[in-house]
Amino acid sequence: MLTSADKTQIENFVIKVRNAGSDEQRVRMMALSELSKVHRRINPQTNEPYAPTTNRSLITEYRNIIKAELGENAPVLDTFKYSAARVTEYRQHQQEQREERHHQRSHAKSEQ
């Protein structure tokens, strides 16, 4: 779920991309900078970085809004996506979460 701050950040990003026009290099650098901001965010409740699943959800929301505002084939979408390294990190995180849940369920059953 998007916070109002997330919505504002996405809206501002779309405006910047729109204002950049056909300057592909500028759009690419803006996309990389925005992705970096997403991945460096800190959860104010825990003072820890947000989980990869949270970041991936936010990036998906960005992409959905970009498609709605700038079109399905907006050039910025070529850059504004998970990199191969981030995909690997995300999959590893997901696997760790599954294993932890499995361990917790197994442990709970053994205590019964």
N, CA, C and O atoms as a GROMACS GRO file, in nm:
protein
  448
    1MET      N    1   0.084  -0.118   0.000
    1MET     CA    2   0.000   0.000   0.000
    1MET      C    3   0.089   0.124   0.000
    1MET      O    4   0.184   0.134   0.077
    2LEU      N    5   0.056   0.217  -0.086
    2LEU     CA    6   0.135   0.338  -0.097
    2LEU      C    7   0.099   0.437   0.012
    2LEU      O    8  -0.018   0.458   0.043
    3THR      N    9   0.201   0.498   0.070
    3THR     CA   10   0.178   0.607   0.164
    3THR      C   11   0.161   0.735   0.083
    3THR      O   12   0.190   0.738  -0.036
    4SER      N   13   0.114   0.840   0.148
    4SER     CA   14   0.100   0.967   0.077
    4SER      C   15   0.238   1.019   0.034
    4SER      O   16   0.250   1.082  -0.071
    5ALA      N   17   0.340   0.992   0.115
    5ALA     CA   18   0.476   1.032   0.078
    5ALA      C   19   0.524   0.957  -0.046
    5ALA      O   20   0.588   1.014  -0.133
    6ASP      N   21   0.491   0.827  -0.054
    6ASP     CA   22   0.527   0.747  -0.172
    6ASP      C   23   0.458   0.804  -0.296
    6ASP      O   24   0.521   0.821  -0.400
    7LYS      N   25   0.328   0.833  -0.284
    7LYS     CA   26   0.253   0.887  -0.397
    7LYS      C   27   0.313   1.018  -0.446
    7LYS      O   28   0.329   1.039  -0.566
    8THR      N   29   0.347   1.105  -0.351
    8THR     CA   30   0.408   1.233  -0.387
    8THR      C   31   0.542   1.212  -0.456
    8THR      O   32   0.571   1.278  -0.556
    9GLN      N   33   0.623   1.121  -0.404
    9GLN     CA   34   0.753   1.092  -0.463
    9GLN      C   35   0.738   1.041  -0.606
    9GLN      O   36   0.811   1.082  -0.696
   10ILE      N   37   0.643   0.952  -0.627
   10ILE     CA   38   0.620   0.896  -0.761
   10ILE      C   39   0.570   1.005  -0.855
   10ILE      O   40   0.616   1.016  -0.969
   11GLU      N   41   0.475   1.086  -0.808
   11GLU     CA   42   0.423   1.195  -0.892
   11GLU      C   43   0.534   1.291  -0.933
   11GLU      O   44   0.542   1.332  -1.048
   12ASN      N   45   0.620   1.326  -0.838
   12ASN     CA   46   0.732   1.416  -0.868
   12ASN      C   47   0.828   1.353  -0.970
   12ASN      O   48   0.878   1.422  -1.058
   13PHE      N   49   0.851   1.224  -0.956
   13PHE     CA   50   0.939   1.154  -1.050
   13PHE      C   51   0.879   1.156  -1.190
   13PHE      O   52   0.950   1.182  -1.288
   14VAL      N   53   0.751   1.128  -1.202
   14VAL     CA   54   0.686   1.128  -1.333
   14VAL      C   55   0.693   1.267  -1.396
   14VAL      O   56   0.717   1.279  -1.517
   15ILE      N   57   0.674   1.370  -1.317
   15ILE     CA   58   0.684   1.508  -1.368
   15ILE      C   59   0.824   1.534  -1.421
   15ILE      O   60   0.840   1.591  -1.529
   16LYS      N   61   0.927   1.493  -1.345
   16LYS     CA   62   1.066   1.513  -1.390
   16LYS      C   63   1.092   1.440  -1.521
   16LYS      O   64   1.155   1.494  -1.612
   17VAL      N   65   1.044   1.316  -1.530
   17VAL     CA   66   1.065   1.238  -1.653
   17VAL      C   67   0.994   1.306  -1.770
   17VAL      O   68   1.050   1.317  -1.879
   18ARG      N   69   0.873   1.349  -1.747
   18ARG     CA   70   0.797   1.417  -1.852
   18ARG      C   71   0.870   1.544  -1.897
   18ARG      O   72   0.879   1.572  -2.017
   19ASN      N   73   0.922   1.620  -1.802
   19ASN     CA   74   0.993   1.744  -1.834
   19ASN      C   75   1.125   1.720  -1.906
   19ASN      O   76   1.174   1.807  -1.977
   20ALA      N   77   1.184   1.602  -1.886
   20ALA     CA   78   1.312   1.570  -1.952
   20ALA      C   79   1.293   1.547  -2.102
   20ALA      O   80   1.389   1.552  -2.178
   21GLY      N   81   1.171   1.520  -2.142
   21GLY     CA   82   1.143   1.502  -2.284
   21GLY      C   83   1.218   1.385  -2.344
   21GLY      O   84   1.216   1.274  -2.291
   22SER      N   85   1.286   1.411  -2.455
   22SER     CA   86   1.354   1.303  -2.528
   22SER      C   87   1.501   1.288  -2.489
   22SER      O   88   1.575   1.217  -2.557
   23ASP      N   89   1.544   1.354  -2.382
   23ASP     CA   90   1.683   1.343  -2.336
   23ASP      C   91   1.701   1.207  -2.267
   23ASP      O   92   1.686   1.196  -2.145
   24GLU      N   93   1.732   1.105  -2.346
   24GLU     CA   94   1.739   0.967  -2.295
   24GLU      C   95   1.840   0.950  -2.182
   24GLU      O   96   1.814   0.880  -2.085
   25GLN      N   97   1.956   1.014  -2.196
   25GLN     CA   98   2.059   1.001  -2.092
   25GLN      C   99   2.012   1.060  -1.960
   25GLN      O  100   2.035   1.003  -1.853
   26ARG      N  101   1.946   1.174  -1.968
   26ARG     CA  102   1.894   1.238  -1.846
   26ARG      C  103   1.788   1.150  -1.781
   26ARG      O  104   1.787   1.132  -1.659
   27VAL      N  105   1.697   1.096  -1.862
   27VAL     CA  106   1.592   1.008  -1.810
   27VAL      C  107   1.653   0.885  -1.746
   27VAL      O  108   1.610   0.842  -1.639
   28ARG      N  109   1.753   0.828  -1.810
   28ARG     CA  110   1.819   0.709  -1.756
   28ARG      C  111   1.882   0.739  -1.620
   28ARG      O  112   1.868   0.661  -1.526
   29MET      N  113   1.952   0.852  -1.610
   29MET     CA  114   2.018   0.888  -1.484
   29MET      C  115   1.914   0.916  -1.374
   29MET      O  116   1.934   0.881  -1.258
   30MET      N  117   1.803   0.979  -1.411
   30MET     CA  118   1.697   1.004  -1.313
   30MET      C  119   1.639   0.871  -1.263
   30MET      O  120   1.613   0.856  -1.144
   31ALA      N  121   1.620   0.777  -1.354
   31ALA     CA  122   1.565   0.647  -1.315
   31ALA      C  123   1.660   0.574  -1.221
   31ALA      O  124   1.618   0.518  -1.120
   32LEU      N  125   1.788   0.574  -1.254
   32LEU     CA  126   1.886   0.507  -1.168
   32LEU      C  127   1.894   0.573  -1.030
   32LEU      O  128   1.905   0.504  -0.928
   33SER      N  129   1.887   0.705  -1.028
   33SER     CA  130   1.890   0.778  -0.901
   33SER      C  131   1.767   0.745  -0.817
   33SER      O  132   1.777   0.725  -0.696
   34GLU      N  133   1.651   0.740  -0.881
   34GLU     CA  134   1.527   0.710  -0.809
   34GLU      C  135   1.529   0.567  -0.755
   34GLU      O  136   1.486   0.543  -0.642
   35LEU      N  137   1.577   0.474  -0.835
   35LEU     CA  138   1.590   0.335  -0.788
   35LEU      C  139   1.683   0.328  -0.667
   35LEU      O  140   1.655   0.255  -0.572
   36SER      N  141   1.791   0.402  -0.671
   36SER     CA  142   1.885   0.404  -0.559
   36SER      C  143   1.816   0.455  -0.433
   36SER      O  144   1.836   0.401  -0.324
   37LYS      N  145   1.734   0.559  -0.448
   37LYS     CA  146   1.660   0.612  -0.332
   37LYS      C  147   1.567   0.506  -0.273
   37LYS      O  148   1.558   0.490  -0.152
   38VAL      N  149   1.500   0.433  -0.362
   38VAL     CA  150   1.408   0.328  -0.316
   38VAL      C  151   1.484   0.225  -0.234
   38VAL      O  152   1.439   0.184  -0.127
   39HIS      N  153   1.598   0.182  -0.283
   39HIS     CA  154   1.674   0.076  -0.216
   39HIS      C  155   1.746   0.123  -0.090
   39HIS      O  156   1.787   0.041  -0.008
   40ARG      N  157   1.762   0.254  -0.074
   40ARG     CA  158   1.830   0.306   0.046
   40ARG      C  159   1.734   0.352   0.154
   40ARG      O  160   1.777   0.399   0.259
   41ARG      N  161   1.605   0.341   0.130
   41ARG     CA  162   1.506   0.388   0.228
   41ARG      C  163   1.520   0.312   0.360
   41ARG      O  164   1.552   0.193   0.362
   42ILE      N  165   1.495   0.384   0.467
   42ILE     CA  166   1.500   0.327   0.602
   42ILE      C  167   1.360   0.331   0.662
   42ILE      O  168   1.291   0.433   0.655
   43ASN      N  169   1.320   0.221   0.721
   43ASN     CA  170   1.191   0.214   0.790
   43ASN      C  171   1.203   0.294   0.919
   43ASN      O  172   1.285   0.259   1.005
   44PRO      N  173   1.124   0.400   0.937
   44PRO     CA  174   1.138   0.484   1.057
   44PRO      C  175   1.100   0.411   1.186
   44PRO      O  176   1.143   0.452   1.294
   45GLN      N  177   1.021   0.305   1.177
   45GLN     CA  178   0.981   0.232   1.298
   45GLN      C  179   1.091   0.140   1.349
   45GLN      O  180   1.101   0.116   1.469
   46THR      N  181   1.174   0.090   1.258
   46THR     CA  182   1.278  -0.006   1.298
   46THR      C  183   1.420   0.047   1.280
   46THR      O  184   1.515  -0.013   1.329
   47ASN      N  185   1.432   0.158   1.209
   47ASN     CA  186   1.564   0.213   1.173
   47ASN      C  187   1.647   0.115   1.092
   47ASN      O  188   1.770   0.122   1.092
   48GLU      N  189   1.580   0.024   1.024
   48GLU     CA  190   1.645  -0.074   0.936
   48GLU      C  191   1.601  -0.048   0.793
   48GLU      O  192   1.495   0.011   0.770
   49PRO      N  193   1.681  -0.091   0.697
   49PRO     CA  194   1.636  -0.078   0.557
   49PRO      C  195   1.509  -0.158   0.535
   49PRO      O  196   1.486  -0.261   0.600
   50TYR      N  197   1.426  -0.110   0.444
   50TYR     CA  198   1.306  -0.186   0.410
   50TYR      C  199   1.345  -0.318   0.347
   50TYR      O  200   1.451  -0.328   0.284
   51ALA      N  201   1.261  -0.418   0.362
   51ALA     CA  202   1.285  -0.551   0.305
   51ALA      C  203   1.279  -0.543   0.152
   51ALA      O  204   1.209  -0.458   0.096
   52PRO      N  205   1.353  -0.631   0.086
   52PRO     CA  206   1.348  -0.634  -0.061
   52PRO      C  207   1.206  -0.650  -0.116
   52PRO      O  208   1.174  -0.597  -0.222
   53THR      N  209   1.120  -0.722  -0.044
   53THR     CA  210   0.982  -0.739  -0.091
   53THR      C  211   0.907  -0.605  -0.090
   53THR      O  212   0.828  -0.578  -0.180
   54THR      N  213   0.933  -0.523   0.010
   54THR     CA  214   0.870  -0.392   0.019
   54THR      C  215   0.919  -0.303  -0.094
   54THR      O  216   0.840  -0.233  -0.159
   55ASN      N  217   1.050  -0.305  -0.117
   55ASN     CA  218   1.106  -0.223  -0.225
   55ASN      C  219   1.054  -0.268  -0.361
   55ASN      O  220   1.023  -0.186  -0.447
   56ARG      N  221   1.044  -0.397  -0.379
   56ARG     CA  222   0.995  -0.448  -0.507
   56ARG      C  223   0.850  -0.405  -0.530
   56ARG      O  224   0.812  -0.370  -0.642
   57SER      N  225   0.770  -0.408  -0.425
   57SER     CA  226   0.631  -0.363  -0.437
   57SER      C  227   0.624  -0.215  -0.475
   57SER      O  228   0.543  -0.175  -0.558
   58LEU      N  229   0.710  -0.135  -0.414
   58LEU     CA  230   0.712   0.008  -0.446
   58LEU      C  231   0.755   0.030  -0.591
   58LEU      O  232   0.698   0.113  -0.661
   59ILE      N  233   0.855  -0.043  -0.636
   59ILE     CA  234   0.901  -0.030  -0.775
   59ILE      C  235   0.788  -0.071  -0.870
   59ILE      O  236   0.771  -0.009  -0.975
   60THR      N  237   0.713  -0.173  -0.835
   60THR     CA  238   0.599  -0.213  -0.917
   60THR      C  239   0.496  -0.102  -0.925
   60THR      O  240   0.440  -0.075  -1.031
   61GLU      N  241   0.470  -0.037  -0.812
   61GLU     CA  242   0.376   0.076  -0.810
   61GLU      C  243   0.427   0.190  -0.899
   61GLU      O  244   0.350   0.249  -0.975
   62TYR      N  245   0.556   0.221  -0.889
   62TYR     CA  246   0.616   0.323  -0.977
   62TYR      C  247   0.588   0.286  -1.122
   62TYR      O  248   0.539   0.368  -1.199
   63ARG      N  249   0.620   0.162  -1.158
   63ARG     CA  250   0.605   0.119  -1.297
   63ARG      C  251   0.459   0.128  -1.343
   63ARG      O  252   0.432   0.168  -1.456
   64ASN      N  253   0.366   0.090  -1.257
   64ASN     CA  254   0.224   0.099  -1.294
   64ASN      C  255   0.182   0.243  -1.319
   64ASN      O  256   0.109   0.271  -1.414
   65ILE      N  257   0.226   0.333  -1.234
   65ILE     CA  258   0.191   0.475  -1.250
   65ILE      C  259   0.260   0.533  -1.373
   65ILE      O  260   0.200   0.610  -1.447
   66ILE      N  261   0.386   0.497  -1.395
   66ILE     CA  262   0.456   0.544  -1.515
   66ILE      C  263   0.382   0.499  -1.640
   66ILE      O  264   0.363   0.577  -1.733
   67LYS      N  265   0.340   0.373  -1.643
   67LYS     CA  266   0.265   0.321  -1.759
   67LYS      C  267   0.135   0.399  -1.779
   67LYS      O  268   0.099   0.432  -1.892
   68ALA      N  269   0.065   0.427  -1.669
   68ALA     CA  270  -0.062   0.499  -1.678
   68ALA      C  271  -0.041   0.643  -1.726
   68ALA      O  272  -0.122   0.695  -1.803
   69GLU      N  273   0.066   0.706  -1.681
   69GLU     CA  274   0.090   0.847  -1.711
   69GLU      C  275   0.166   0.869  -1.842
   69GLU      O  276   0.138   0.963  -1.915
   70LEU      N  277   0.263   0.783  -1.870
   70LEU     CA  278   0.353   0.806  -1.984
   70LEU      C  279   0.339   0.702  -2.094
   70LEU      O  280   0.399   0.715  -2.201
   71GLY      N  281   0.260   0.599  -2.069
   71GLY     CA  282   0.237   0.497  -2.171
   71GLY      C  283   0.310   0.367  -2.142
   71GLY      O  284   0.412   0.364  -2.074
   72GLU      N  285   0.254   0.260  -2.196
   72GLU     CA  286   0.308   0.125  -2.176
   72GLU      C  287   0.452   0.110  -2.226
   72GLU      O  288   0.527   0.027  -2.174
   73ASN      N  289   0.489   0.188  -2.325
   73ASN     CA  290   0.622   0.176  -2.385
   73ASN      C  291   0.713   0.293  -2.351
   73ASN      O  292   0.806   0.322  -2.426
   74ALA      N  293   0.687   0.360  -2.240
   74ALA     CA  294   0.770   0.474  -2.201
   74ALA      C  295   0.915   0.428  -2.187
   74ALA      O  296   0.943   0.329  -2.119
   75PRO      N  297   1.009   0.499  -2.251
   75PRO     CA  298   1.150   0.458  -2.247
   75PRO      C  299   1.207   0.444  -2.106
   75PRO      O  300   1.297   0.364  -2.084
   76VAL      N  301   1.156   0.521  -2.011
   76VAL     CA  302   1.207   0.514  -1.874
   76VAL      C  303   1.188   0.375  -1.814
   76VAL      O  304   1.262   0.335  -1.725
   77LEU      N  305   1.089   0.301  -1.863
   77LEU     CA  306   1.064   0.166  -1.810
   77LEU      C  307   1.177   0.070  -1.843
   77LEU      O  308   1.194  -0.031  -1.774
   78ASP      N  309   1.256   0.100  -1.947
   78ASP     CA  310   1.370   0.015  -1.980
   78ASP      C  311   1.476   0.017  -1.870
   78ASP      O  312   1.547  -0.081  -1.850
   79THR      N  313   1.485   0.129  -1.799
   79THR     CA  314   1.583   0.145  -1.691
   79THR      C  315   1.520   0.125  -1.554
   79THR      O  316   1.583   0.067  -1.465
   80PHE      N  317   1.397   0.172  -1.537
   80PHE     CA  318   1.334   0.167  -1.406
   80PHE      C  319   1.275   0.029  -1.381
   80PHE      O  320   1.154   0.007  -1.395
   81LYS      N  321   1.362  -0.063  -1.345
   81LYS     CA  322   1.322  -0.201  -1.316
   81LYS      C  323   1.430  -0.265  -1.229
   81LYS      O  324   1.538  -0.209  -1.210
   82TYR      N  325   1.398  -0.381  -1.177
   82TYR     CA  326   1.494  -0.455  -1.096
   82TYR      C  327   1.611  -0.501  -1.182
   82TYR      O  328   1.592  -0.557  -1.290
   83SER      N  329   1.732  -0.476  -1.135
   83SER     CA  330   1.851  -0.525  -1.205
   83SER      C  331   1.865  -0.675  -1.179
   83SER      O  332   1.800  -0.730  -1.090
   84ALA      N  333   1.950  -0.739  -1.256
   84ALA     CA  334   1.974  -0.883  -1.236
   84ALA      C  335   2.023  -0.911  -1.095
   84ALA      O  336   1.983  -1.010  -1.033
   85ALA      N  337   2.110  -0.824  -1.043
   85ALA     CA  338   2.162  -0.843  -0.907
   85ALA      C  339   2.050  -0.830  -0.804
   85ALA      O  340   2.045  -0.906  -0.707
   86ARG      N  341   1.960  -0.734  -0.825
   86ARG     CA  342   1.848  -0.716  -0.731
   86ARG      C  343   1.751  -0.834  -0.738
   86ARG      O  344   1.695  -0.874  -0.637
   87VAL      N  345   1.732  -0.889  -0.857
   87VAL     CA  346   1.645  -1.007  -0.871
   87VAL      C  347   1.702  -1.122  -0.790
   87VAL      O  348   1.629  -1.192  -0.720
   88THR      N  349   1.833  -1.143  -0.799
   88THR     CA  350   1.899  -1.249  -0.723
   88THR      C  351   1.882  -1.225  -0.574
   88THR      O  352   1.849  -1.318  -0.499
   89GLU      N  353   1.904  -1.101  -0.530
   89GLU     CA  354   1.889  -1.066  -0.388
   89GLU      C  355   1.745  -1.090  -0.343
   89GLU      O  356   1.722  -1.144  -0.235
   90TYR      N  357   1.648  -1.050  -0.425
   90TYR     CA  358   1.507  -1.068  -0.392
   90TYR      C  359   1.472  -1.216  -0.378
   90TYR      O  360   1.405  -1.256  -0.283
   91ARG      N  361   1.518  -1.296  -0.473
   91ARG     CA  362   1.487  -1.440  -0.469
   91ARG      C  363   1.551  -1.506  -0.347
   91ARG      O  364   1.490  -1.594  -0.285
   92GLN      N  365   1.671  -1.464  -0.312
   92GLN     CA  366   1.737  -1.518  -0.193
   92GLN      C  367   1.658  -1.482  -0.068
   92GLN      O  368   1.637  -1.565   0.020
   93HIS      N  369   1.613  -1.356  -0.062
   93HIS     CA  370   1.534  -1.311   0.053
   93HIS      C  371   1.405  -1.392   0.063
   93HIS      O  372   1.366  -1.435   0.172
   94GLN      N  373   1.339  -1.414  -0.050
   94GLN     CA  374   1.216  -1.492  -0.051
   94GLN      C  375   1.241  -1.634  -0.002
   94GLN      O  376   1.162  -1.688   0.076
   95GLN      N  377   1.349  -1.695  -0.048
   95GLN     CA  378   1.383  -1.831  -0.007
   95GLN      C  379   1.408  -1.837   0.144
   95GLN      O  380   1.362  -1.929   0.212
   96GLU      N  381   1.480  -1.739   0.196
   96GLU     CA  382   1.507  -1.735   0.340
   96GLU      C  383   1.377  -1.721   0.419
   96GLU      O  384   1.360  -1.784   0.523
   97GLN      N  385   1.285  -1.639   0.369
   97GLN     CA  386   1.156  -1.621   0.437
   97GLN      C  387   1.076  -1.751   0.437
   97GLN      O  388   1.015  -1.786   0.538
   98ARG      N  389   1.076  -1.822   0.324
   98ARG     CA  390   1.003  -1.950   0.317
   98ARG      C  391   1.063  -2.050   0.414
   98ARG      O  392   0.989  -2.120   0.485
   99GLU      N  393   1.196  -2.059   0.418
   99GLU     CA  394   1.262  -2.153   0.508
   99GLU      C  395   1.233  -2.120   0.654
   99GLU      O  396   1.212  -2.209   0.736
  100GLU      N  397   1.231  -1.991   0.686
  100GLU     CA  398   1.203  -1.950   0.823
  100GLU      C  399   1.060  -1.986   0.862
  100GLU      O  400   1.037  -2.038   0.972
  101ARG      N  401   0.964  -1.961   0.773
  101ARG     CA  402   0.825  -1.997   0.802
  101ARG      C  403   0.810  -2.148   0.818
  101ARG      O  404   0.740  -2.195   0.907
  102HIS      N  405   0.877  -2.223   0.732
  102HIS     CA  406   0.872  -2.369   0.739
  102HIS      C  407   0.928  -2.416   0.874
  102HIS      O  408   0.870  -2.503   0.939
  103HIS      N  409   1.041  -2.359   0.914
  103HIS     CA  410   1.104  -2.396   1.041
  103HIS      C  411   1.011  -2.363   1.157
  103HIS      O  412   0.998  -2.443   1.250
  104GLN      N  413   0.946  -2.248   1.153
  104GLN     CA  414   0.856  -2.209   1.261
  104GLN      C  415   0.737  -2.304   1.270
  104GLN      O  416   0.695  -2.342   1.379
  105ARG      N  417   0.682  -2.342   1.155
  105ARG     CA  418   0.568  -2.435   1.155
  105ARG      C  419   0.610  -2.571   1.208
  105ARG      O  420   0.538  -2.633   1.287
  106SER      N  421   0.726  -2.618   1.165
  106SER     CA  422   0.775  -2.748   1.211
  106SER      C  423   0.799  -2.747   1.360
  106SER      O  424   0.768  -2.843   1.430
  107HIS      N  425   0.856  -2.637   1.409
  107HIS     CA  426   0.885  -2.624   1.552
  107HIS      C  427   0.755  -2.619   1.632
  107HIS      O  428   0.745  -2.680   1.738
  108ALA      N  429   0.655  -2.547   1.582
  108ALA     CA  430   0.527  -2.537   1.652
  108ALA      C  431   0.457  -2.672   1.658
  108ALA      O  432   0.398  -2.707   1.760
  109LYS      N  433   0.464  -2.749   1.550
  109LYS     CA  434   0.401  -2.882   1.549
  109LYS      C  435   0.471  -2.977   1.646
  109LYS      O  436   0.405  -3.059   1.709
  110SER      N  437   0.602  -2.967   1.657
  110SER     CA  438   0.676  -3.058   1.745
  110SER      C  439   0.649  -3.028   1.892
  110SER      O  440   0.666  -3.114   1.978
  111GLU      N  441   0.606  -2.905   1.923
  111GLU     CA  442   0.576  -2.869   2.061
  111GLU      C  443   0.437  -2.916   2.103
  111GLU      O  444   0.407  -2.919   2.222
  112GLN      N  445   0.353  -2.952   2.008
  112GLN     CA  446   0.214  -2.991   2.041
  112GLN      C  447   0.207  -3.129   2.097
  112GLN      O  448   0.098  -3.176   2.129
   0.00000   0.00000   0.00000
